[in-house]
Amino acid sequence: MAKQVILASRPEGEPDQNNFKIEEKSLGALQDGEIHVKGKYFSVDPYMRGRMNDTKSYVPPYEVGKPIRGGVVTEVLQSKDDQFKAGDMIMGDLPWATEAIIKAKGLRKVEGGQIPLHYYLSVLGMTGLTAYFGLMDIGQPKKGETVVVSGAAGAVGLVVGQIAKIQGCHVVGIAGSDEKIASLKKDFGYDEGINYKTNQDMKAAVAKACPDGVDVYFDNVGGEISDAVIMNLNFHARIALCGQISLYNAEKTPVGPRIQPMLLTRSVLMKGFIVSNYQDRFPEGLQQLSTWVKEGKLKFTETIIKGFDRLPEAFLGLFSGKNQGKMIVEV
């Protein structure tokens, strides 16, 4: 028997514990081409909120009554596939389950040792790759430019800011507490920080932190924060549109400033992306990220919650800012 977290119902607005249910399931017999795995580290990500809705997107929605899925690092207990053997550590898009029998296709082996295993769900996984390609390919930062990152204390934001500093930029982070702002500046190299919860005039706060204007905006949150940053853009600025967490739980589409005139008159590039757009270039990104980690140029932090049954709690914590860096559940 194994425990699994299923989607009990689709949320309306902000999710709560009632949208999840923990059930036990019999695994059955192992077939050829399958492996029996035990979950070790589970990735908890904002994009999962979109998959809880029954709407068309870049990934299929979760099914009510079926397990939530996401990035998981697992240990192979038994194998009937030539690629893997018992004791191997692997990762992939897998169900939220203590144990599972799965097809081996699409999974990759990861090595422990010098690099912690959970890094493959964060700085050396989709998190790091999202930051790398969004900033370097779309943002194209140049030495001396000003880069602003919203959701800066989140998993992707921590990496974006450090890469921007490696490129020689002036980096400003937006986050939701004085403690997070202090950590951004002390631990992760940010030059300035803005607490959006204590600043009533965000447009003025961005202008003060960015006296030369904003050249690159890495947008993780959307909403009023992004409205304020966009009002401070320079000519030929670039916006990497990565996430819109401030709007994920909105029951109605809010009407904000019309940004098209600003984008037009200042020749601004705004491009949305998902990390799988760069799948063919993942080896390039992982090689560069690994090099920076080993050289000590790229640091990372995670919020690690222990206990499989706390997966729903960890997910809900994303929307109240309880995480710094990547949210991970360890079993």
C-alpha positions in Angstrom: 0.0 0.0 0.0 1.1 3.5 -0.7 -0.2 7.0 0.2 -1.1 9.5 -2.5 -2.3 13.1 -2.6 -5.3 13.4 -5.0 -7.2 16.5 -6.2 -10.5 16.2 -4.4 -12.2 19.2 -6.0 -11.3 22.1 -8.2 -10.8 25.3 -6.2 -12.7 28.5 -6.7 -10.4 31.3 -5.9 -7.6 30.5 -3.4 -7.3 26.7 -2.8 -7.6 25.2 0.7 -7.2 21.9 2.4 -10.6 20.7 1.2 -9.3 20.6 -2.4 -6.9 17.8 -1.4 -7.4 14.3 -0.1 -4.8 11.7 1.1 -5.7 8.1 0.1 -4.1 4.7 0.2 -3.7 2.7 -2.9 -2.6 -0.9 -3.6 0.4 -0.9 -6.1 -0.1 -4.2 -7.8 2.6 -6.3 -9.5 5.6 -4.9 -11.3 5.5 -5.5 -15.1 8.2 -5.4 -17.8 9.4 -1.9 -18.5 8.3 -0.6 -15.1 10.1 0.4 -11.9 9.0 0.5 -8.3 10.0 3.8 -6.7 9.9 5.5 -3.3 9.5 9.3 -3.2 12.3 11.3 -1.5 11.9 14.9 -2.4 8.7 16.5 -3.9 8.7 19.9 -5.8 5.9 22.3 -4.9 5.4 25.0 -7.5 3.0 27.9 -8.2 2.3 26.7 -11.7 0.4 23.8 -10.2 -2.4 26.1 -9.3 -3.2 26.5 -12.9 -3.4 22.8 -13.4 -6.1 22.6 -10.8 -8.5 24.4 -13.2 -10.2 22.7 -16.0 -8.9 25.0 -18.6 -6.6 24.7 -21.7 -3.0 25.5 -21.0 0.5 24.4 -21.9 0.1 21.3 -19.7 -3.0 19.2 -19.2 -5.1 20.0 -16.1 -5.1 17.6 -13.1 -8.1 15.2 -13.0 -10.4 15.3 -10.0 -9.9 12.0 -8.1 -6.4 11.5 -9.6 -3.0 12.2 -8.0 -1.4 15.6 -8.2 1.8 15.3 -10.3 5.1 17.3 -10.2 8.8 17.1 -10.1 9.9 14.3 -7.7 13.3 12.7 -6.8 12.8 9.1 -6.1 14.8 5.9 -5.2 14.4 2.8 -7.3 13.3 -0.1 -5.1 12.8 -2.7 -7.8 13.2 -2.5 -11.6 12.1 -4.5 -14.6 13.7 -2.0 -17.0 17.3 -2.2 -18.3 17.9 1.6 -17.7 17.7 1.5 -14.0 18.5 -0.8 -11.0 17.6 -0.9 -7.4 19.3 1.9 -5.5 19.4 4.4 -8.4 18.1 7.9 -7.7 16.0 9.3 -10.5 13.8 12.2 -11.1 10.8 13.1 -13.4 7.3 14.3 -13.5 5.7 11.8 -11.1 2.6 11.5 -8.9 2.5 12.7 -5.3 2.8 9.3 -3.8 5.0 7.7 -1.1 5.6 4.8 -3.5 4.5 4.1 -7.1 5.0 1.7 -10.0 5.7 3.7 -13.1 7.0 3.4 -16.7 10.7 4.1 -16.9 10.4 6.3 -20.1 11.1 10.0 -19.6 13.0 9.6 -16.3 16.6 10.5 -15.7 19.2 9.3 -13.3 20.7 11.9 -10.8 23.9 11.6 -8.8 24.3 12.6 -5.1 27.5 13.4 -3.4 28.9 16.9 -3.9 25.5 18.3 -4.9 22.5 17.6 -2.7 19.8 15.6 -4.4 17.1 18.2 -3.8 19.1 20.7 -5.9 17.9 18.8 -9.0 14.4 20.1 -8.2 15.6 23.7 -7.7 18.8 25.4 -8.9 19.9 22.5 -11.1 16.4 21.7 -12.2 13.5 23.5 -13.8 13.8 26.4 -11.4 17.4 27.2 -12.4 16.7 26.5 -16.1 13.7 28.9 -16.0 15.8 31.6 -14.5 18.7 31.1 -16.8 16.8 31.0 -20.1 14.3 33.7 -19.2 16.9 36.1 -18.2 19.7 35.3 -20.7 17.6 34.6 -23.8 14.7 37.1 -23.3 16.2 39.7 -20.9 19.6 39.7 -22.5 21.2 41.7 -19.6 24.2 43.9 -20.4 26.8 45.1 -18.0 25.7 48.3 -16.2 22.0 47.8 -16.9 19.3 47.7 -14.2 17.4 44.4 -13.7 14.3 44.3 -11.6 12.9 40.9 -10.3 9.5 40.5 -8.8 8.9 37.5 -6.5 12.7 37.9 -5.9 12.8 35.7 -2.8 11.0 32.9 -4.5 12.7 29.9 -6.1 13.3 31.4 -9.6 13.8 35.0 -8.3 16.8 34.0 -6.2 18.6 32.5 -9.2 17.6 35.4 -11.6 19.1 38.0 -9.4 22.4 36.2 -9.0 22.8 35.6 -12.7 22.1 39.2 -13.3 24.9 40.2 -10.9 27.3 37.7 -12.6 26.5 39.7 -15.8 27.5 43.0 -14.1 24.0 44.5 -13.6 22.4 46.7 -10.9 19.8 44.3 -9.5 16.6 45.2 -7.5 14.4 42.6 -5.9 10.7 43.0 -4.9 9.5 40.7 -2.1 6.9 40.7 0.7 8.8 41.2 4.0 11.7 43.1 5.5 13.4 39.8 6.4 13.3 38.6 2.8 14.6 42.0 1.5 17.5 41.8 4.0 18.4 38.3 2.9 18.3 39.2 -0.8 20.9 41.9 -0.2 23.0 40.1 2.4 23.0 36.5 1.1 22.2 36.7 -2.7 23.9 39.9 -3.9 20.9 42.1 -4.7 21.8 45.8 -4.7 18.4 47.1 -3.5 15.1 45.6 -2.3 11.5 46.8 -2.2 8.9 45.5 0.3 5.7 45.7 -1.6 3.6 45.2 1.5 4.9 48.3 3.2 5.3 50.6 0.2 2.0 52.3 -0.6 3.4 54.0 -3.8 5.1 51.2 -5.7 5.8 53.3 -8.8 7.7 55.8 -6.6 9.5 53.0 -4.8 10.7 51.5 -8.0 11.9 54.9 -9.3 13.9 55.5 -6.1 15.6 52.0 -6.3 16.2 52.4 -10.0 17.4 56.0 -10.5 18.5 55.2 -14.1 15.3 53.4 -15.0 14.6 49.7 -15.6 16.3 47.9 -18.5 15.2 44.3 -17.8 12.1 43.2 -15.8 11.8 39.5 -14.8 8.1 39.3 -14.0 7.1 36.5 -11.6 4.0 38.0 -10.1 2.0 40.4 -12.4 -0.7 42.6 -11.1 -0.1 46.0 -9.5 3.5 45.3 -8.9 4.2 44.8 -12.6 2.1 47.9 -13.4 4.5 49.9 -11.2 7.7 48.5 -12.7 6.4 49.0 -16.3 5.9 52.7 -15.6 9.6 52.9 -15.0 10.9 51.1 -18.1 13.6 52.6 -20.2 13.6 52.7 -24.0 14.3 49.2 -25.5 13.7 47.5 -22.2 13.0 43.8 -22.1 10.3 41.9 -20.0 10.6 38.2 -19.4 7.1 37.1 -18.5 7.6 34.1 -16.3 4.7 33.9 -13.8 1.6 35.8 -12.6 1.1 34.4 -9.1 -0.8 37.5 -7.9 -3.6 36.6 -10.4 -3.7 32.8 -10.1 -6.5 32.8 -7.5 -8.5 35.7 -9.0 -12.1 34.7 -9.7 -12.6 37.6 -12.1 -10.1 39.1 -14.5 -8.9 42.4 -13.0 -8.7 45.5 -15.2 -5.4 47.3 -14.7 -3.5 50.0 -16.6 -3.3 49.6 -20.3 0.4 48.9 -20.8 0.4 48.8 -24.6 1.1 52.5 -25.1 4.2 52.3 -22.8 5.5 49.2 -24.6 4.9 50.9 -28.0 6.3 54.3 -27.3 9.4 52.9 -25.5 10.0 50.1 -28.0 9.8 47.5 -25.2 10.0 43.7 -25.8 7.7 41.6 -23.6 7.8 37.9 -24.2 6.1 35.1 -22.2 7.8 31.7 -22.0 7.7 28.3 -20.3 10.9 26.5 -19.6 10.0 23.5 -21.9 10.4 26.0 -24.9 14.1 25.5 -24.3 14.2 21.7 -23.9 16.7 21.2 -26.7 19.1 23.6 -24.8 18.7 22.1 -21.3 22.3 20.6 -21.4 23.7 24.0 -22.1 21.8 25.6 -19.2 22.6 22.8 -16.7 26.3 22.9 -17.6 26.5 26.7 -17.0 24.4 26.5 -13.8 26.5 23.6 -12.4 29.7 25.5 -13.1 28.4 28.6 -11.3 27.3 26.4 -8.3 30.7 24.7 -8.1 32.5 28.0 -8.4 30.5 29.4 -5.5 29.0 32.1 -7.7 25.5 30.8 -7.4 24.0 30.1 -4.0 20.5 28.9 -3.2 18.1 28.3 -0.4 15.1 26.1 0.0 12.2 25.8 2.4 12.1 22.1 3.1 9.1 20.8 5.0 9.3 17.2 6.2 6.4 14.8 6.0 4.5 13.4 3.0 1.1 14.4 4.5 2.2 18.0 4.6 2.3 18.4 0.8 -1.0 20.2 0.6 0.1 22.5 3.5 3.3 23.3 1.6 1.5 24.1 -1.6 -1.0 26.4 0.1 2.0 28.2 1.8 3.2 29.4 -1.6 0.3 31.8 -1.8 0.9 33.4 1.6 4.7 33.8 1.1 5.7 31.1 3.7 8.6 30.0 1.5 12.0 31.5 0.8 13.5 30.0 -2.3 12.2 26.7 -3.5 9.4 24.9 -1.6 10.2 21.2 -1.2 8.7 18.4 0.8 11.1 15.7 2.1 9.9 12.2 3.0 
